[in-house]
Amino acid sequence: MNAYLIALVAIVRREAFRFVQQHGRFVAALVRPLVWLLVFAAGFRAALGLSISPPYQTYITYEVYIIPGLCGMILLFNGMQSSLSLVYDREMGSMRLLLTCPLPRWWVLLCKLLASTLISILQVYAFLAVAAVFDIRFNAIGYVAILPALMIGGMMLGALGLVLSSLIRQLENFAGVMNFVIFPMFFLSSALYPLWKMAESSVLLHNICALNPFTYAVEFIRFSLYGQVNAVAVVVTTLVALGLMGIAIWGYDPARGLMTKKAG
């Protein structure tokens, strides 16, 4: 078997084994969006008659509208948590051993990113299955079409976590920074409200949400669930994912990256 493939399988297996051992992480990944879906949405019953432009129905419930946003929430939280484990591994020394393997550093980081993204996708599908129990369903094609959106969106958010983990060396500091990244990205996006609804409230708020890459990841997921393509969301999410991955690879390069600068 090719050495690159062996490394990929080994890292994915390691991350999967770690995830299986962390039962609370899986439960939290399901409970968190379900709380938003069942409790938070219940407080917005007045918004049940949202008038949404295509590809959505002209009249949908608020619960159905925020499902893609909650899928994005799972990707966002899991991407940050996976990067938190990188900081922990670096403190314990296992990350140093991993990065000194006889393979390109970019491939090792890409394998870590792929592993965390695959775990995120499993969590999203588990959430969609639970949502279906509550009679919140989409067409069968949507559950298939969403897979590329989840993969690219998860890679983008996981790469963001990699960038942060390359900047922050202490575990306790990273946990604090996570809150300053997760919540602004989530609330200043179209995860909970349409962008045109944001514009009715504040043009500045609309512009901020339009500049948030998480908005495009959510829209990518939302259109995919309806079996359609949002070309702008696809392009922006992909480019941001590639850009963040490039920064993460540079940040983990001890010769010229951010880690060396901080050590100096």
N, C-alpha and C positions, 0 to 999 in steps of 0.2 A: 504494500500500500504506500502511496506517495506520502512523503513526510509532512507536506502541507495538510493533507487530508487527515492524517493521524493526529496532528495538532488540533485541527478543528473538532474532530470527534471527541478527543480527550477533554478539551475545554468545555464543549457543550455538555458532555457527560458530567463533568465536575460541577458546572453551574446547576444542572438539573438535580444532581444529588444534593447539593446545598439547598436548593429550593424545596425539595421534598422534605428535608429535615426541618425546615422553617414553616411549620404548619400555620403559625400566626400570620405570616406574610401572605399566604394564600387567602386566609379568611379575611384579612384586612383588605386585600385587593378586591374581594367581592362585596364586603359589607359597606366599604366607603362609598362606592357609586350607588349601591342600593339605598343607602340612607338618603343620598341626594335625590334619587329617583322617587322614593316613596314618601319621604318627609318634606324635603325642600320643595319638590314640585307641587305637593299638596297645598303649600302656602300661596301658590300662584294659579289657583283655579280660575281667576279672572282672565288669565292669559290662555285659556284652553282654546280659544277661537282665533289663534294667530293666523293671519293671512300671509301665507308663504308663497313666494314665487317658485316656478319650476326649478329643479326637478321634483319639488315636493308637491304634496297634495295642496289644493287651495284651502283646505281646512284640516288641520291636524291637531292632535292634543299636544300640550306642552311636554308631557312625558315622552312622547315619540320624538319630539324635536330634539330633546337634550340627550337622547341615547348616544349619538355620535360624540357629543362632548364628553360624556362619561367614559366612553371607550378611550378617548384621548386622555382623560384623567388617569386611567389605568396605565397607559403607556408612559405618561409623564412621571407618575410616582414610581413606577418600577424602574424607569431609566435612572432616576435619581438614587434609588435604593441600591441598584446594581453598582453604581459608581461609588456609593458609600462603602460597599464591600471592597472596592479597589483600594480605598484609603486604608481600610483595616488590613488588607493583605500587605500593603506597603509597610505598615507599622510592624507587622509580624514577620516581614522578610520574605514571604512567599511570592509576592509580586516581583521582587528583584530576581528571584530564581527563574520565574516565568519569562521575564523580559531578557534574560541572558541565554535563552535557548538558541540553538544554531539555526534560527529562522529569522526572516526580516521582522523588525519590530512592528511594522504596519500590519503584518499578517496576524501576529499575536493579538494586537488590539482589535483588529477586525473580527477575529474569532470570539473574543470576549463580547464584542458588540452584538454579533449574530446570536450568541447564546442567550444574552439577556433579552434580545428582541423576540426570540422564539418563545421564551417563557412568558413575556408580556402578551403575545398573541394567544397563547393557551388561556391566560387569565381573561382576556377580552371575550373569547368564545364561551368560556364558562359563564361570564356575566350575561352575555346575550341569551344563553340557554335559560338562565334564571329569569331574565326579563320576559322570555317567551312564556314562562309559567304564569306570569302576571298578565298574559294576553297582550304583550307589546311585541309584535312580530313584524318582520319585513318579508319581501318576496325571497324565494329560495335563491335567485340569482344574486341578490344583494349579499347574502352570507358568503358567497364565493368571491364576488367582485371586491369585497372589503379586504381580502387577504393582502393584495399588493399595497393598499393604502396603509394597513397596519404595519407591514414590513418596512416601508419607507418612512412612515411617521415614527415608528419605534426606533429605527436607526438614527433618525434625526435627533430625537430626544435622548437616546442613549449616548450619542456623540457629544451632546451638550453636557451630559454628566461626566463624560471622559475629560472634556476641557476643564470643567470645574475641579475634578479630582487631580488634574495636573497642576493646578494653581494652589490647592489647599493641601497642606501636609499633615494636619492634625485632625483626628476623627471628630472631636467635639466641635471644631470650627466648621467642618463640612456640614454637620447636622444643622447648625444654625443658618448657614448660607442657603441650604435647601429650601427653607421657608421663604427666603427673600427671592427665590427663583420660581418655585412652584406656584405660589398663590398669585403673584402678579401675572404670570404667564396664563394661568387658568382664567382668572376673572377678567383680565383685559384681552379677551378673545371672543369669538362667536360661539363658544361652547354652551353658554346659557341663553344668549339672546342673539337674534339676527343682527347683522351689521347695520341694516337700515333702521332697526329699532334703536341702536346706539346713536345713530345720526340724529334721530328725533330728540334725544336727550342732550347730546353735546357733540358738536363737530370735532372738537379736540379729542374726546374719548373715542369717537369713530376712527379718527386718523391713527391714534395709538393702537387700537385693535387691528387696523389694517396693516400696520407695520410689524405686528407680532407674528413670528413664524408659526407659532402654535395654532393661530387662526387658520392658516392654510392646511395644516395637518388635519384639523377638525373638519374643514370643508372637504378635503380629499376623502375622508372617511364618510362624511354625510352623503356626498354625491354617489360614492361607491355603493352605499347601502340601498340606494334607489336605482342601481344599475346604470348610472350615468357617469360621465367624466367631466371634471372641472379642470381644464387644461392649465389654467393659471395656478391652481393649488398644487397640481402634480409637479409643475416645473419649479415652483418656489420651494416646495418641500424637498424635492430631490437636490436642488442646488445648495440649499442650506445644510442638508445632511452631508453632502460631499465637502462643503466648506468647513463645517465643524469637525468632521473626521480628519481633514488635513491639519487643522489647528491642534487637534488632540495628538496626532502622530508627532507633530513638531514639538508639542509640549512635553511629550514623554521621551524625547531624544536628549540624552544626557550631554551630548556634545554641544548643542546649541539651543536647547529648549528652555521652557519656563522653569523646569525643576532645577536646572543648573544655575540659572540666574538667581533663584531664591536661595540656593545653597551658598552662592557666592556672597 
